Amino acid sequence: MMKNLYIHIPFCKRKCDYCAFYSETSCSELDMDIYIDYLAEKLSAVNTENFETIYIGGGTPTILNLKQLQKLQFVLHKYIDFSKIKEFSIESNPETLDCDKISLLHDCGVTRLSMGVQSFNEKHRRTLGRRCSQNAIENALNELAGNPFRHFNIDLIYGIPGEKIAGFAADLERVKEAGCDHFSAYNLTLEEQTALAGEGIELDEDAACEMYEYAGSFKPYSRYEISNYALTETSQCLHNSNVWKGETLLGLGPSAASFDGVDRWTEVADIKKLIGGEPPEMDSISPMERQMEIFAVNLRTVRGWQRAEWEKKFPFSWDMLLQKAVSTAKLYPGCWVIESDSIRLSELGLLFWNEISMELL
């Protein structure tokens, strides 16, 4: 039974230069309506009774007009028992938010709004190819003043060429002033096949490391995952936390991933092929390989794994996990904190999570 639902809305006004996610920039409103009908058809055919979280990501979900958002919310409420939903998140961009959309999302049960700002500095946004004006950001923040949602997140990117620690610190102050109880701060990476990767720019890893450390010390927030920071434990994103711990996930939409507890599969990254019925790509691996994958992914979190949590999923396997952690720790001194009933990465270890996870897998 699937516990978490992810819906990909693959539409954007323009592709940002840093973005490697699947999106479409030339779809008509008719295309968007057809896609919502497709989502309704898929939801009508699956068991939705155990969903605890819903996450609508993109793309830009709030690029949908008011009527389309109403239609999508109608579909969700038709097929899902919202009395069981503990968290309902939706991503947004400032330039696609207005008071009517905000009111609709709030009234339809959205508990967590995530807004992609990336940087409050217009020069840095231009470097990222992020075509969002300062006015659009300010207008969206004004509309969200007082935070009508239970939880409010802002996404930032750091390590942008030319960015200084003082500028990043100013961004974090703006996040706090906006009343966010959560923010995400992602280190800029040059993903293959993105426009930014083809520009020949160089990234300053030392400056990015300084910003990462600053974010970790920025109060009153606390880091709970490599790129995520919350005011309190209840401010943490439940959907993402569940996925990191290897809980079941149904992903709908092009490029969306699913996990049934044994196998993973990923939908084709093409909206026409998806609606046309092309099957997903399956990822079927051995039970031991899957255990190590789940173990590695949740090491992204500050808390890591507790024995009781792990053995609830995989009984009688904690000692094997301890042995694996101890042997890997020898290759990465100072990166692990290993106790009889808990395994996690240190602050230094979180910085080297990519390398450590590859070793584990």
C-alpha positions as CSV (number, residue, x, y, z in Angstrom):
1,M,0.0,0.0,0.0
2,M,1.4,3.4,-1.0
3,K,1.7,5.9,1.8
4,N,3.0,9.0,-0.1
5,L,1.9,10.6,-3.4
6,Y,4.0,12.7,-5.6
7,I,2.4,14.5,-8.7
8,H,4.6,16.1,-11.2
9,I,3.3,19.2,-13.0
10,P,5.8,19.5,-15.9
11,F,4.9,23.0,-17.1
12,C,7.1,26.1,-16.9
13,K,7.0,29.5,-18.6
14,R,10.7,29.1,-19.3
15,K,13.4,26.6,-18.6
16,C,15.9,27.9,-16.0
17,D,19.5,27.5,-17.0
18,Y,20.5,25.4,-14.0
19,C,17.5,23.1,-14.1
20,A,17.8,19.4,-15.0
21,F,14.2,18.4,-14.1
22,Y,11.8,17.4,-16.9
23,S,9.6,20.3,-17.9
24,E,7.7,21.6,-20.9
25,T,7.6,25.3,-21.9
26,S,5.4,25.3,-25.0
27,C,2.3,23.5,-23.8
28,S,-1.1,25.2,-24.3
29,E,-3.9,25.5,-21.8
30,L,-5.6,22.6,-23.6
31,D,-2.5,20.5,-23.1
32,M,-2.6,21.3,-19.4
33,D,-6.3,20.3,-19.2
34,I,-5.7,17.0,-21.0
35,Y,-2.9,16.3,-18.5
36,I,-5.2,16.9,-15.5
37,D,-7.6,14.5,-17.1
38,Y,-4.8,12.0,-17.3
39,L,-4.0,12.4,-13.6
40,A,-7.7,11.9,-12.8
41,E,-7.7,8.6,-14.8
42,K,-4.6,7.4,-13.0
43,L,-5.8,8.2,-9.6
44,S,-9.2,6.5,-10.3
45,A,-7.3,3.3,-11.0
46,V,-5.1,3.0,-7.9
47,N,-5.7,2.3,-4.2
48,T,-5.5,5.7,-2.5
49,E,-6.8,4.8,0.9
50,N,-3.4,4.7,2.7
51,F,-2.0,8.1,1.5
52,E,-0.6,10.2,4.3
53,T,1.2,12.9,2.3
54,I,0.7,14.6,-1.0
55,Y,3.4,16.5,-2.8
56,I,2.8,18.4,-6.0
57,G,6.1,19.5,-7.6
58,G,7.4,20.6,-11.0
59,G,7.9,22.2,-13.2
60,T,5.8,25.0,-11.8
61,P,2.5,23.7,-10.4
62,T,1.1,27.3,-9.9
63,I,1.5,28.0,-13.6
64,L,-1.9,26.3,-13.9
65,N,-4.6,29.0,-14.1
66,L,-7.2,29.3,-11.3
67,K,-9.8,27.1,-13.1
68,Q,-7.2,24.3,-13.7
69,L,-6.0,24.4,-10.1
70,Q,-9.7,24.1,-9.0
71,K,-10.0,21.1,-11.4
72,L,-6.9,19.5,-10.0
73,Q,-8.1,20.0,-6.4
74,F,-11.5,18.5,-7.3
75,V,-9.7,15.4,-8.7
76,L,-7.6,15.0,-5.5
77,H,-10.6,15.4,-3.2
78,K,-12.7,13.0,-5.3
79,Y,-10.2,10.1,-5.0
80,I,-8.3,10.7,-1.8
81,D,-9.6,10.7,1.8
82,F,-8.2,14.0,3.1
83,S,-9.0,13.1,6.7
84,K,-6.0,10.8,6.6
85,I,-3.6,13.4,4.9
86,K,-1.0,14.6,7.4
87,E,0.7,16.9,4.9
88,F,-0.2,18.4,1.6
89,S,2.6,20.3,-0.1
90,I,2.8,22.3,-3.4
91,E,5.7,24.0,-5.1
92,S,5.2,27.5,-6.5
93,N,7.1,30.3,-8.2
94,P,6.6,33.9,-7.2
95,E,5.6,35.2,-10.6
96,T,2.7,32.6,-10.8
97,L,1.2,33.3,-7.4
98,D,-1.6,35.8,-6.7
99,C,-4.1,36.3,-4.0
100,D,-6.8,34.1,-5.7
101,K,-4.5,31.2,-6.2
102,I,-3.2,31.4,-2.6
103,S,-6.8,31.5,-1.2
104,L,-7.8,28.5,-3.3
105,L,-4.8,26.4,-2.3
106,H,-5.4,27.2,1.4
107,D,-9.1,26.5,1.2
108,C,-8.4,23.2,-0.6
109,G,-6.3,21.8,2.2
110,V,-2.7,22.7,1.2
111,T,-0.7,22.7,4.5
112,R,2.8,23.5,3.1
113,L,3.6,26.0,0.4
114,S,7.1,25.9,-1.1
115,M,8.3,28.9,-3.1
116,G,11.3,28.9,-5.5
117,V,13.2,32.1,-5.1
118,Q,16.7,30.8,-5.6
119,S,18.2,34.2,-4.8
120,F,16.9,37.5,-3.7
121,N,19.7,39.1,-5.7
122,E,18.6,39.9,-9.2
123,K,22.1,39.6,-10.6
124,H,22.5,36.1,-9.2
125,R,19.1,35.1,-10.6
126,R,20.3,36.2,-14.0
127,T,23.4,34.1,-13.7
128,L,21.1,31.1,-13.0
129,G,18.9,32.0,-16.0
130,R,16.0,32.5,-13.5
131,R,13.7,35.1,-15.1
132,C,11.8,36.3,-12.1
133,S,11.6,40.0,-11.3
134,Q,12.2,41.6,-7.9
135,N,8.7,43.0,-8.0
136,A,7.2,39.5,-8.5
137,I,9.1,38.2,-5.4
138,E,8.0,41.2,-3.3
139,N,4.4,40.9,-4.4
140,A,4.2,37.2,-3.6
141,L,5.7,37.8,-0.2
142,N,3.2,40.6,0.5
143,E,0.4,38.2,-0.5
144,L,1.8,35.6,1.8
145,A,2.3,38.0,4.7
146,G,1.1,36.4,7.9
147,N,1.7,33.0,6.4
148,P,-1.8,31.6,5.7
149,F,-0.4,28.1,5.4
150,R,0.6,25.9,8.3
151,H,4.1,25.6,6.8
152,F,6.0,27.9,4.4
153,N,9.3,27.1,2.7
154,I,11.6,29.1,0.4
155,D,14.1,27.4,-1.9
156,L,17.5,29.0,-2.3
157,I,20.6,28.2,-4.3
158,Y,24.1,29.1,-3.1
159,G,27.5,28.9,-4.5
160,I,26.5,31.0,-7.5
161,P,29.5,32.5,-9.4
162,G,30.2,35.9,-7.9
163,E,28.1,35.3,-4.8
164,K,29.7,36.3,-1.4
165,I,28.9,35.0,2.0
166,A,27.4,38.4,3.0
167,G,24.9,38.1,0.1
168,F,23.9,34.6,1.1
169,A,23.5,35.7,4.7
170,A,21.2,38.5,3.5
171,D,19.1,35.9,1.7
172,L,18.7,33.9,4.9
173,E,17.7,37.0,6.7
174,R,15.0,37.7,4.1
175,V,13.7,34.1,4.6
176,K,13.4,34.7,8.3
177,E,11.7,38.1,7.8
178,A,9.2,36.4,5.4
179,G,8.0,34.2,8.3
180,C,9.2,30.9,6.9
181,D,9.4,28.0,9.3
182,H,11.5,26.1,6.8
183,F,14.0,26.8,4.0
184,S,15.9,24.7,1.6
185,A,19.4,25.7,0.4
186,Y,20.9,23.8,-2.5
187,N,24.6,24.0,-3.6
188,L,24.7,24.9,-7.2
189,T,25.8,22.0,-9.4
190,L,26.4,22.0,-13.1
191,E,24.1,19.2,-14.2
192,E,24.7,17.7,-17.6
193,Q,22.6,18.9,-20.5
194,T,21.6,22.1,-18.7
195,A,22.2,25.5,-20.3
196,L,24.4,26.6,-17.4
197,A,26.7,23.5,-17.8
198,G,27.5,24.6,-21.3
199,E,28.6,28.1,-20.4
200,G,32.0,27.1,-19.1
201,I,31.6,28.8,-15.8
202,E,33.7,27.7,-12.8
203,L,32.3,27.1,-9.3
204,D,34.1,28.2,-6.1
205,E,33.9,25.1,-3.9
206,D,35.5,26.9,-0.9
207,A,33.0,29.7,-1.0
208,A,30.1,27.1,-1.3
209,C,31.5,25.2,1.7
210,E,31.5,28.4,3.7
211,M,27.9,29.1,2.8
212,Y,26.9,25.6,3.7
213,E,28.5,26.0,7.1
214,Y,26.8,29.4,7.6
215,A,23.4,27.9,6.8
216,G,24.0,25.2,9.4
217,S,24.6,27.9,12.1
218,F,21.8,30.2,11.1
219,K,19.4,30.5,14.0
220,P,16.6,29.9,14.9
221,Y,16.7,27.2,12.1
222,S,18.4,23.8,12.4
223,R,19.7,21.6,9.6
224,Y,17.9,18.2,9.5
225,E,19.0,17.1,6.1
226,I,21.9,18.2,3.9
227,S,19.9,20.9,2.1
228,N,16.9,21.4,4.5
229,Y,16.5,23.5,7.6
230,A,13.5,23.9,9.9
231,L,12.4,25.9,13.0
232,T,11.1,22.8,14.8
233,E,10.7,19.1,14.2
234,T,7.1,19.7,13.2
235,S,8.3,22.1,10.5
236,Q,10.2,19.4,8.7
237,C,8.9,18.2,5.4
238,L,7.1,14.9,6.3
239,H,6.8,13.8,2.7
240,N,10.5,14.1,2.0
241,S,11.4,12.6,5.3
242,N,9.2,9.6,4.6
243,V,10.8,9.1,1.1
244,W,14.4,9.4,2.5
245,K,13.5,6.6,5.0
246,G,12.4,4.3,2.2
247,E,8.6,4.4,2.7
248,T,6.3,3.6,-0.2
249,L,5.8,6.3,-2.9
250,L,3.5,6.6,-5.9
251,G,4.8,9.1,-8.4
252,L,2.4,10.3,-11.2
253,G,3.6,12.3,-14.2
254,P,6.6,12.3,-16.6
255,S,9.9,11.4,-14.9
256,A,8.1,10.7,-11.6
257,A,9.5,7.9,-9.5
258,S,7.6,5.3,-7.5
259,F,8.6,2.7,-4.8
260,D,6.4,-0.2,-3.6
261,G,8.8,-1.3,-0.9
262,V,10.6,-3.8,-3.2
263,D,11.0,-2.3,-6.7
264,R,11.4,1.3,-8.0
265,W,10.2,2.5,-11.3
266,T,10.4,5.8,-13.2
267,E,7.9,7.1,-15.7
268,V,9.2,8.2,-19.1
269,A,10.4,11.8,-19.2
270,D,8.0,12.8,-22.1
271,I,4.5,13.9,-21.5
272,K,3.2,12.7,-24.9
273,K,4.7,9.2,-24.6
274,L,3.5,9.0,-21.0
275,I,-0.1,9.8,-21.9
276,G,0.3,7.5,-24.9
277,G,0.9,4.6,-22.6
278,E,4.7,4.0,-22.7
279,P,5.6,1.9,-19.7
280,P,7.9,3.0,-16.9
281,E,11.6,2.0,-16.5
282,M,11.8,-0.7,-13.8
283,D,14.6,-0.8,-11.2
284,S,14.6,-4.3,-9.7
285,I,17.5,-5.2,-7.6
286,S,18.3,-7.7,-4.9
287,P,16.9,-7.3,-1.4
288,M,20.3,-6.7,0.0
289,E,21.1,-4.0,-2.6
290,R,17.8,-2.3,-1.8
291,Q,18.5,-2.3,1.9
292,M,21.8,-0.6,1.3
293,E,20.2,2.0,-0.9
294,I,17.6,2.8,1.7
295,F,20.4,3.0,4.4
296,A,22.5,5.3,2.2
297,V,19.7,7.7,1.3
298,N,18.6,8.4,4.8
299,L,22.2,9.1,5.9
300,R,21.5,12.5,4.2
301,T,19.6,13.4,7.4
302,V,21.3,14.7,10.5
303,R,19.5,12.1,12.6
304,G,20.5,9.1,10.4
305,W,19.3,5.7,11.5
306,Q,18.1,4.5,14.9
307,R,18.1,0.8,15.6
308,A,14.4,0.6,16.3
309,E,13.5,2.4,13.1
310,W,15.7,0.2,11.0
311,E,14.7,-3.1,12.5
312,K,11.0,-2.2,12.0
313,K,11.7,-2.3,8.3
314,F,14.4,-5.0,8.2
315,P,14.3,-7.2,11.4
316,F,17.5,-8.8,12.7
317,S,19.8,-6.9,10.3
318,W,21.1,-4.1,12.5
319,D,24.4,-5.9,13.4
320,M,25.1,-6.4,9.7
321,L,24.5,-2.6,9.2
322,L,26.9,-1.7,12.0
323,Q,29.6,-3.8,10.5
324,K,29.1,-2.1,7.1
325,A,29.2,1.3,8.7
326,V,32.4,0.5,10.7
327,S,34.2,-0.8,7.7
328,T,33.2,2.2,5.6
329,A,34.1,4.6,8.4
330,K,37.7,3.5,8.1
331,L,37.8,5.0,4.6
332,Y,36.3,8.3,5.8
333,P,37.7,9.1,9.2
334,G,35.8,11.8,11.1
335,C,32.7,11.4,8.9
336,W,30.7,8.9,11.0
337,V,29.1,8.8,14.4
338,I,28.5,5.1,15.2
339,E,26.9,3.9,18.4
340,S,25.3,0.6,19.3
341,D,21.8,1.9,18.6
342,S,22.4,4.7,16.1
343,I,24.3,5.4,12.9
344,R,24.7,8.8,11.4
345,L,27.1,11.0,9.5
346,S,29.0,13.8,11.2
347,E,28.8,17.4,9.9
348,L,31.9,16.6,7.9
349,G,30.4,13.4,6.7
350,L,27.3,15.1,5.3
351,L,29.6,17.1,3.1
352,F,31.0,13.9,1.7
353,W,27.6,12.1,1.4
354,N,27.9,11.5,-2.3
355,E,31.3,9.8,-2.0
356,I,30.2,7.8,1.1
357,S,26.9,6.6,-0.5
358,M,28.8,5.4,-3.6
359,E,31.1,3.4,-1.4
360,L,28.1,1.9,0.4
361,L,26.4,0.9,-2.8
